[in-house]
Amino acid sequence: MMKQSNKKTTYHHGDLRSSLVEIGAEMVNEQGIEGLSLRKLAERIGVSRTAAYHYFNNKNDLLCAIAALGFVQWQKLSEQIFDDQKLSNEDKFRQFVHQYIHFATQNPSLYELMFGKTIWKNNNSDQALRDIAYPSFNYQLEMTKVWQQQGLLITDENSLRLAQVTWGALHGIVRLLIDGIYLDTSHIEEMCECVVKVFMRPTKNNKVN
């Protein structure tokens, strides 16, 4: 998860691109997408704008790289949940729901960049981002297929459509929270549990794998 910092950040030789992306992600979460620029980012890290432009031609290139970082972080969390042998099948699905909404609400501007119109509706994604974003959803699709095989999720629905609808429900809750339509964040845990109960079909066979 992104950590915010207002201090000028140093970097090791050869790691400037990674620093630009990571600190850029922090700035997006702090100031929003509109508050980020290559000039401000270079100043934050302590390098020249020329050095920043060596890695990114423009702000859109930088935003795509930051969004890609977000997808990498989220998929890493997903894999940790799915590969945790100490969790039952039910708990894996429950953790997936809770962690998705937690990740999004803790990183609202990053989430907006990952799934919002700045990149996708305006057709500003680059190939490097698509190579990371699409497999991230495909991983969720594979998780859905496994949960169906385990009898945890409804089995007589198309796996792709079920994965899309599940993601749509989570995304909808996140948007209500991020957009300020639903301001009472104290009920987030209850909403997560409601999602679990709506989609999950508990069975006696859902034991730890």
VOBA-1610 file (N, C-alpha, C; in pm, whole numbers, padded with zeros to 5 digits, always signed):
BEGIN
Met+00085-00118+00000Met+00000+00000+00000Met+00089+00124+00000Met+00040+00229-00066Met+00118+00350-00078Met+00136+00417+00058Lys+00255+00469+00083Lys+00280+00546+00202Lys+00306+00690+00161Gln+00243+00782+00230Gln+00257+00921+00196Gln+00379+00980+00264Ser+00443+01073+00194Ser+00560+01139+00250Ser+00573+01276+00189Asn+00598+01375+00271Asn+00615+01510+00223Asn+00762+01550+00216Lys+00850+01460+00250Lys+00992+01488+00249Lys+01052+01459+00112Lys+01156+01537+00082Lys+01226+01512-00044Lys+01289+01374-00039Thr+01275+01299-00144Thr+01316+01159-00145Thr+01444+01141-00224Thr+01537+01064-00168Thr+01659+01032-00240Thr+01642+00900-00311Tyr+01731+00873-00403Tyr+01723+00747-00477Tyr+01864+00697-00505His+01874+00568-00524His+02002+00508-00557His+02028+00516-00706His+02150+00522-00744His+02186+00529-00885His+02124+00411-00961Gly+02059+00443-01072Gly+01996+00339-01152Gly+01851+00314-01116Asp+01804+00376-01007Asp+01667+00354-00962Asp+01576+00474-00984Leu+01619+00570-01066Leu+01543+00692-01080Leu+01404+00666-01136Arg+01391+00581-01237Arg+01259+00555-01294Arg+01164+00500-01188Ser+01211+00402-01110Ser+01128+00345-01005Ser+01089+00450-00902Ser+01184+00537-00869Ser+01154+00643-00773Ser+01050+00739-00828Leu+01060+00773-00956Leu+00963+00862-01018Leu+00823+00803-01012Val+00812+00675-01039Val+00681+00608-01037Val+00627+00599-00895Glu+00710+00555-00802Glu+00664+00535-00664Glu+00628+00667-00597Ile+00712+00768-00612Ile+00683+00897-00550Ile+00569+00964-00625Gly+00562+00942-00756Gly+00449+00994-00833Gly+00318+00937-00783Ala+00318+00810-00747Ala+00197+00746-00693Ala+00160+00809-00559Glu+00259+00838-00476Glu+00232+00905-00349Glu+00170+01042-00373Met+00223+01114-00470Met+00172+01249-00499Met+00030+01243-00555Val-00001+01141-00633Val-00137+01125-00684Val-00234+01105-00568Asn-00195+01021-00472Asn-00283+00999-00357Asn-00294+01122-00267Glu-00189+01202-00263Glu-00191+01321-00178Glu-00267+01436-00243Gln-00242+01457-00374Gln-00290+01578-00440Gln-00388+01552-00554Gly-00414+01425-00583Gly-00500+01392-00694Gly-00425+01390-00825Ile-00490+01338-00929Ile-00426+01324-01059Ile-00388+01460-01116Glu-00475+01559-01099Glu-00449+01691-01154Glu-00333+01761-01084Gly-00303+01720-00962Gly-00196+01785-00887Gly-00058+01735-00920Leu-00049+01636-01008Leu+00081+01578-01043Leu+00132+01637-01174Ser+00259+01668-01178Ser+00326+01708-01301Ser+00469+01657-01294Leu+00532+01643-01409Leu+00671+01598-01411Leu+00761+01699-01341Arg+00728+01828-01354Arg+00808+01931-01288Arg+00801+01917-01137Lys+00677+01904-01084Lys+00661+01891-00939Lys+00726+01763-00889Leu+00713+01657-00967Leu+00771+01528-00927Leu+00923+01538-00922Ala+00982+01601-01023Ala+01127+01616-01026Ala+01175+01697-00906Glu+01102+01803-00873Glu+01137+01885-00757Glu+01126+01805-00628Arg+01025+01723-00620Arg+01002+01642-00499Arg+01119+01547-00476Ile+01166+01487-00582Ile+01275+01389-00570Ile+01411+01458-00562Gly+01421+01576-00624Gly+01547+01649-00621Gly+01631+01628-00745Val+01565+01614-00860Val+01637+01600-00987Val+01582+01704-01084Ser+01648+01717-01198Ser+01603+01813-01297Ser+01486+01758-01377Arg+01408+01848-01438Arg+01298+01804-01525Arg+01353+01722-01641Thr+01471+01758-01687Thr+01533+01685-01798Thr+01553+01538-01761Ala+01594+01515-01638Ala+01615+01377-01592Ala+01483+01301-01592Ala+01374+01368-01548Ala+01243+01302-01547Ala+01195+01273-01688Tyr+01215+01368-01780Tyr+01171+01349-01918Tyr+01254+01245-01992His+01366+01206-01933His+01446+01099-01994His+01370+00967-01988Tyr+01282+00953-01888Tyr+01208+00827-01870Tyr+01064+00837-01917Phe+01007+00957-01915Phe+00867+00973-01954Phe+00854+01092-02048Asn+00794+01069-02163Asn+00779+01175-02262Asn+00683+01284-02217Asn+00582+01245-02139Asn+00481+01341-02095Asn+00411+01286-01971Lys+00316+01362-01921Lys+00245+01324-01800Lys+00167+01195-01820Asn+00109+01175-01939Asn+00031+01054-01961Asn+00117+00929-01949Asp+00239+00933-02000Asp+00330+00819-01985Asp+00353+00788-01838Leu+00372+00894-01760Leu+00394+00876-01617Leu+00270+00818-01549Leu+00153+00869-01585Leu+00029+00820-01524Leu+00006+00672-01557Cys+00038+00632-01678Cys+00023+00491-01715Cys+00115+00403-01630Ala+00237+00451-01606Ala+00332+00375-01525Ala+00284+00366-01380Ile+00226+00475-01329Ile+00173+00474-01192Ile+00053+00379-01182Ala-00035+00384-01280Ala-00150+00293-01280Ala-00103+00148-01285Ala-00001+00121-01365Ala+00054-00014-01374Ala+00106-00060-01239Leu+00171+00030-01166Leu+00220-00002-01033Leu+00104-00039-00942Gly-00007+00034-00953Gly-00125+00002-00873Gly-00177-00138-00902Phe-00183-00175-01030Phe-00228-00309-01065Phe-00133-00416-01011Val-00004-00389-01016Val+00094-00484-00964Val+00073-00504-00815Gln+00052-00394-00743Gln+00032-00403-00599Gln-00096-00480-00565Trp-00204-00452-00640Trp-00329-00520-00611Trp-00319-00669-00643Gln-00256-00703-00754Gln-00246-00845-00787Gln-00159-00919-00685Lys-00057-00851-00635Lys+00027-00914-00532Lys-00057-00946-00409Leu-00145-00855-00369Leu-00234-00881-00257Leu-00328-00997-00286Ser-00381-01000-00409Ser-00471-01108-00448Ser-00402-01244-00441Glu-00280-01248-00491Glu-00205-01374-00491Glu-00173-01420-00350Gln-00142-01325-00263Gln-00114-01361-00123Gln-00236-01424-00058Ile-00353-01369-00089Ile-00477-01425-00034Ile-00503-01563-00091Phe-00496-01574-00221Phe-00533-01699-00288Phe-00434-01812-00257Asp-00308-01776-00231Asp-00205-01877-00205Asp-00187-01909-00057Asp-00261-01842+00029Asp-00247-01863+00173Asp-00314-01995+00212Gln-00232-02094+00240Gln-00282-02227+00271Gln-00349-02237+00408Lys-00334-02131+00488Lys-00395-02132+00621Lys-00541-02087+00616Leu-00582-02028+00504Leu-00718-01978+00491Leu-00808-02083+00427Ser-00931-02092+00475Ser-01029-02177+00410Ser-01071-02111+00279Asn-01138-02186+00195Asn-01186-02129+00068Asn-01279-02011+00093Glu-01365-02024+00193Glu-01456-01915+00227Glu-01380-01791+00272Asp-01278-01811+00354Asp-01202-01698+00405Asp-01120-01631+00294Lys-01077-01709+00196Lys-01005-01649+00084Lys-01096-01553+00007Phe-01218-01597-00018Phe-01312-01510-00088Phe-01346-01388-00002Arg-01365-01410+00126Arg-01397-01299+00217Arg-01281-01199+00221Gln-01160-01248+00232Gln-01043-01159+00234Gln-01029-01083+00102Phe-01058-01151-00008Phe-01051-01086-00139Phe-01146-00966-00143Val-01268-00983-00097Val-01367-00875-00097Val-01321-00760-00007His-01283-00793+00116His-01243-00690+00212His-01119-00615+00165Gln-01020-00689+00115Gln-00895-00626+00075Gln-00912-00539-00049Tyr-01001-00579-00139Tyr-01025-00498-00258Tyr-01076-00360-00219Ile-01180-00358-00134Ile-01239-00231-00095Ile-01144-00152-00006His-01068-00221+00078His-00970-00154+00163His-00861-00090+00077Phe-00808-00162-00020Phe-00703-00109-00107Phe-00753+00015-00180Ala-00874+00008-00232Ala-00929+00120-00310Ala-00953+00243-00223Thr-01011+00222-00105Thr-01045+00337-00020Thr-00923+00397+00048Gln-00817+00318+00063Gln-00693+00371+00118Gln-00609+00444+00013Asn-00636+00415-00114Asn-00563+00477-00225Asn-00662+00529-00329Pro-00750+00622-00290Pro-00859+00663-00379Pro-00816+00723-00511Ser-00716+00810-00510Ser-00673+00873-00635Ser-00600+00774-00724Leu-00524+00684-00663Leu-00458+00579-00740Leu-00563+00489-00803Tyr-00665+00453-00727Tyr-00772+00369-00779Tyr-00843+00439-00894Glu-00870+00568-00879Glu-00933+00645-00986Glu-00847+00642-01112Leu-00716+00649-01094Leu-00626+00643-01209Leu-00629+00504-01272Met-00632+00400-01191Met-00630+00263-01242Met-00755+00229-01323Phe-00871+00284-01281Phe-00998+00242-01342Phe-01080+00357-01399Gly-01030+00478-01394Gly-01110+00593-01434Gly-01091+00637-01578Lys-01159+00746-01610Lys-01164+00794-01748Lys-01036+00860-01794Thr-00952+00904-01700Thr-00828+00972-01739Thr-00748+00889-01837Ile-00743+00758-01813Ile-00668+00669-01901Ile-00759+00592-01995Trp-00863+00526-01941Trp-00938+00428-02020Trp-01042+00491-02111Lys-01125+00579-02060Lys-01229+00639-02144Lys-01169+00728-02251Asn-01059+00792-02219Asn-00992+00881-02313Asn-00892+00808-02402Asn-00889+00673-02387Asn-00803+00589-02471Asn-00656+00631-02463Asn-00611+00655-02341Asn-00474+00700-02320Asn-00382+00590-02266Ser-00430+00466-02260Ser-00346+00359-02207Ser-00236+00324-02305Asp-00120+00287-02252Asp-00013+00239-02339Asp-00003+00087-02328Gln+00079+00028-02412Gln+00086-00118-02417Gln+00140-00176-02287Ala+00235-00107-02226Ala+00293-00158-02101Ala+00186-00168-01992Leu+00097-00069-01986Leu-00011-00073-01888Leu-00109-00185-01920Arg-00146-00197-02047Arg-00241-00302-02085Arg-00184-00441-02057Asp-00055-00456-02072Asp+00010-00586-02046Asp+00004-00625-01900Ile-00019-00528-01812Ile-00030-00555-01669Ile-00175-00555-01623Ala-00254-00461-01674Ala-00393-00447-01629Ala-00480-00564-01671Tyr-00470-00608-01796Tyr-00556-00716-01844Tyr-00527-00848-01774Pro-00400-00887-01758Pro-00373-01010-01682Pro-00421-01003-01537Ser-00426-00881-01480Ser-00474-00867-01343Ser-00620-00910-01334Phe-00702-00869-01430Phe-00841-00914-01430Phe-00850-01063-01464Asn-00766-01109-01556Asn-00767-01251-01590Asn-00735-01338-01469Tyr-00650-01285-01381Tyr-00620-01359-01258Tyr-00744-01372-01172Gln-00822-01265-01163Gln-00948-01271-01089Gln-01043-01370-01154Leu-01042-01376-01286Leu-01126-01472-01357Leu-01086-01614-01321Glu-00956-01641-01314Glu-00910-01775-01277Glu-00949-01807-01133Met-00941-01708-01045Met-00984-01729-00907Met-01133-01764-00904Thr-01210-01695-00985Thr-01355-01720-00991Thr-01383-01863-01036Lys-01310-01909-01138Lys-01328-02045-01187Lys-01299-02148-01078Val-01192-02124-01001Val-01158-02216-00893Val-01267-02216-00786Trp-01314-02099-00749Trp-01419-02090-00649Trp-01548-02157-00697Gln-01574-02152-00827Gln-01690-02224-00881Gln-01668-02375-00871Gln-01548-02420-00904Gln-01517-02562-00896Gln-01530-02614-00753Gln-01501-02528-00658Gln-01510-02566-00517Gln-01654-02559-00466Gly-01745-02509-00550Gly-01883-02495-00508Gly-01908-02373-00422Leu-01809-02285-00415Leu-01820-02167-00330Leu-01903-02058-00397Leu-01888-02045-00529Leu-01967-01951-00607Leu-02062-02029-00697Ile-02168-01965-00740Ile-02268-02031-00823Ile-02203-02094-00946Thr-02239-02216-00977Thr-02169-02292-01080Thr-02236-02289-01217Asp-02362-02247-01222Asp-02433-02252-01350Asp-02434-02117-01421Glu-02338-02032-01388Glu-02320-01905-01457Glu-02185-01905-01527Asn-02176-01835-01639Asn-02051-01821-01711Asn-01946-01755-01621Ser-01826-01813-01616Ser-01722-01764-01524Ser-01683-01620-01553Leu-01672-01586-01680Leu-01635-01450-01715Leu-01740-01351-01669Arg-01867-01383-01694Arg-01974-01292-01653Arg-01981-01281-01501Leu-01959-01392-01431Leu-01963-01390-01286Leu-01849-01305-01231Ala-01731-01319-01289Ala-01617-01237-01246Ala-01644-01089-01271Gln-01705-01059-01384Gln-01738-00920-01416Gln-01840-00863-01319Val-01943-00941-01287Val-02048-00894-01197Val-01994-00878-01055Thr-01910-00972-01012Thr-01850-00961-00879Thr-01765-00835-00870Trp-01681-00815-00971Trp-01598-00695-00973Trp-01685-00570-00981Gly-01793-00575-01059Gly-01883-00462-01071Gly-01944-00423-00938Ala-01981-00521-00857Ala-02038-00493-00725Ala-01935-00425-00635Leu-01814-00476-00635Leu-01708-00416-00554Leu-01675-00276-00603His-01664-00262-00734His-01632-00132-00793His-01741-00030-00760Gly-01865-00074-00764Gly-01976+00016-00732Gly-01969+00068-00589Ile-01939-00019-00496Ile-01927+00023-00356Ile-01812+00121-00341Val-01701+00089-00406Val-01584+00177-00398Val-01618+00316-00453Arg-01689+00321-00566Arg-01721+00451-00626Arg-01812+00531-00534Leu-01908+00466-00469Leu-01996+00536-00376Leu-01916+00599-00263Leu-01814+00531-00218Leu-01731+00581-00109Leu-01637+00691-00156Ile-01565+00665-00266Ile-01466+00760-00316Ile-01532+00890-00363Asp-01647+00877-00428Asp-01714+00995-00481Asp-01790+01074-00375Gly-01793+01023-00253Gly-01858+01095-00145Gly-02008+01080-00143Ile-02062+00990-00225Ile-02206+00968-00226Ile-02247+00896-00098Tyr-02163+00803-00055Tyr-02186+00733+00071Tyr-02074+00775+00165Leu-02104+00862+00260Leu-02001+00922+00344Leu-01973+00844+00472Asp-02063+00756+00511Asp-02047+00685+00637Asp-01957+00564+00617Thr-01827+00585+00632Thr-01731+00477+00608Thr-01730+00374+00721Ser-01800+00403+00831Ser-01802+00309+00943Ser-01874+00179+00907His-01948+00181+00798His-02024+00062+00759His-01955-00019+00650Ile-01829+00013+00621Ile-01758-00057+00513Ile-01749-00207+00539Glu-01714-00243+00662Glu-01700-00385+00694Glu-01833-00458+00676Glu-01942-00394+00715Glu-02073-00456+00699Glu-02108-00472+00551Met-02072-00374+00470Met-02099-00383+00326Met-02017-00496+00264Cys-01893-00510+00308Cys-01809-00620+00258Cys-01872-00754+00291Glu-01917-00769+00413Glu-01979-00894+00454Glu-02107-00921+00377Cys-02180-00815+00344Cys-02302-00830+00265Cys-02268-00884+00126Val-02161-00831+00066Val-02116-00881-00065Val-02083-01029-00056Val-02010-01066+00049Val-01973-01207+00068Val-02097-01294+00075Lys-02195-01253+00153Lys-02316-01333+00171Lys-02399-01341+00043Val-02397-01235-00036Val-02474-01234-00161Val-02415-01331-00262Phe-02283-01336-00273Phe-02219-01415-00378Phe-02178-01554-00332Met-02142-01571-00206Met-02085-01697-00162Met-02193-01799-00128Arg-02165-01923-00162Arg-02254-02034-00129Arg-02179-02126-00032Pro-02191-02103+00098Pro-02118-02182+00196Pro-02153-02330+00188Thr-02053-02414+00191Thr-02075-02558+00193Thr-01982-02620+00294Lys-02013-02741+00336Lys-01929-02810+00434Lys-01795-02850+00374Asn-01785-02844+00242Asn-01661-02887+00177Asn-01559-02776+00162Asn-01593-02655+00202Asn-01502-02544+00188Asn-01404-02539+00305Lys-01313-02632+00305Lys-01213-02642+00411Lys-01082-02583+00360Val-00988-02571+00452Val-00857-02517+00415Val-00793-02609+00312Asn-00735-02549+00206Asn-00667-02629+00103Asn-00522-02649+00140
//
